[in-house]
Amino acid sequence: MRYVGLKQVQKSIKEKNAKKVYIAKDAESRITEELIKKCQDNNIPIVYVETMTELGKKAGIDVGASCMAE
């Protein structure tokens, strides 16, 4: 299952559903800093994607995405 967007990714981490988190390198740092910390605290691997547009395509949506979890 895929979780797209900050709120959904945070929820998936909290509920222990996230196995891997993807973060766009061009996403705002105010969004990514807290998310990176949560991933580290929960030993979830992070995969960095070059752009939000690229991550949006990977997530199967027509707009950019700052983060996604699987």
C-alpha positions, -999 to 999 in steps of 0.1 A, spaced: 0 0 0 12 35 -8 7 66 14 12 99 -3 16 133 13 30 144 46 -1 136 68 -6 102 53 31 93 56 32 105 92 2 84 100 17 53 83 48 57 104 28 61 136 7 30 128 38 10 119 27 5 83 56 23 66 84 0 55 102 26 33 98 64 29 106 83 -2 114 120 1 118 145 -28 151 164 -26 134 196 -36 107 195 -10 107 222 17 130 215 46 103 224 71 84 194 58 113 170 55 133 176 87 106 162 110 98 133 87 135 123 85 137 123 123 106 101 126 121 77 100 154 75 119 136 70 152 116 42 138 145 26 117 126 32 84 149 34 54 147 67 34 150 68 -4 156 103 -19 140 112 -52 153 141 -72 121 161 -76 86 163 -63 73 158 -99 92 126 -102 79 113 -68 44 123 -78 47 101 -109 61 73 -89 31 76 -66 7 75 -95 -6 110 -91 -7 139 -116 9 165 -92 42 166 -73 46 149 -39 70 158 -12 69 123 3 55 89 0 56 57 21 53 20 11 
